[in-house]
């Protein structure tokens, strides 16, 4: 668990490790970059964001308000291929609509989420 700018989050790599069969590992790696809708949505005060990476590389996951201002950068690091999950706690943020953008290896994906108070 990390606390950064009034924001708590956990990052997990959900890719299967230590498997005896390469085919099982390959089944866990997505064919394309994916950014899933956060769950629950709407949320108060925490939600989960998951995304898939078909290849390893530098990953950025940023939360923006509706004016386009950066609210928080949840991920800014090198990550391995696989499925990744971020738990986002927005207890100190005002209610409203926020955007979250995944950038990885030249790909960009954006989704909306609604924080209710």
N, C-alpha and C positions, 0 to 999 in steps of 0.2 A: 504494500500500500504506500502511495506517495502522496504528499500534500503539496500543492503548487498553486499559488495565487488564489487561495480560498477554494480550491477545487480538489476533490479527492477522486482518485481513479486507480483501478487495478488493470494490469495488462497481462493476458494469458496467451500463450501459444497453444492452440488446440490441436496442432498437427500430431499425429500418432508418432511416438518415438519408440525405439527399441523393438520394432516389429521384426519378426523372422521372415516375413514375406514382403518383397518389394511391391507386389501388386496391391497389398493392403495400404502401404504408404501412398502409392500413386492415387488410390481412391480418395484419400484425404486432401489431396492437392487439387484446387479448382483448375478448370481449363481456362478461365479468364479472370480478370480482376473483377471483384464484386464488392459492392457496398450495400449491406442489408439495412432495411428500415429498423430504426431503433425500437426496442421493446422494453417496457410498454410505451406507447405513444397515443395520447398525451401522457405525461409523466409528472410526478411530484414526490420527492425531489430528485430521484435517481432513475437512470435508464441504462440499458446495455446496447452497445453498438458493436456489430461484428462485420468482418470483412475478410475476403479471400484473396490470396496472392498466388498466382501460378508460378512465379519465379521470385527468388530472393532479390532484395534491393533496398534502397533507401525509401522509407515510408513516412508520409506526413499526414496526420489527421487533425484538422483544425475546426474549431467551432466559431461561427460568425453570427453576429446579430443581423437584423434585417436591414441595417444601414450599410452592411458590408465591413464593419469593424471587427477585427479579431477579438474574440472573447477569451479564448484559451487554445493552446496547442497541446492536444492530448498525447500525440505520438510524433516524434521527430528523430528517427533512428533507423538503422539497418535491421531488417527483419527477414527471416527465412520464409520460403514458400510454405503455404498452408493457410489454415483458418485462424484468425486472431480475434480476440474479444476484449473490449474496453468497457469498464463500468464507470459511468459518468454521474457524479453527484453535483447537482446545480442548486443546492440549498441556499446559497448566497447570491443567486442571480434573480433578477426580476422575472415575473411571468411574461411569456411571449413566445413568438416563433423564432427559432434559431435554425441556421443551416450548418451542416457538417460536411466537410469536403475531404475526401481521400485522394492523395496524390502519391503515385508510385510508378517509377520507370516510365514517365511521360504520360501516364493515364491519369485522368481526373474524373471523379464521380462525386455527385452532390445529392444530399437528401435533406428534407426538412424534419424538424421535430418541434413539438409544442410543450412548453413548460407551463403547468397550471399551478396556481397558489391557492 
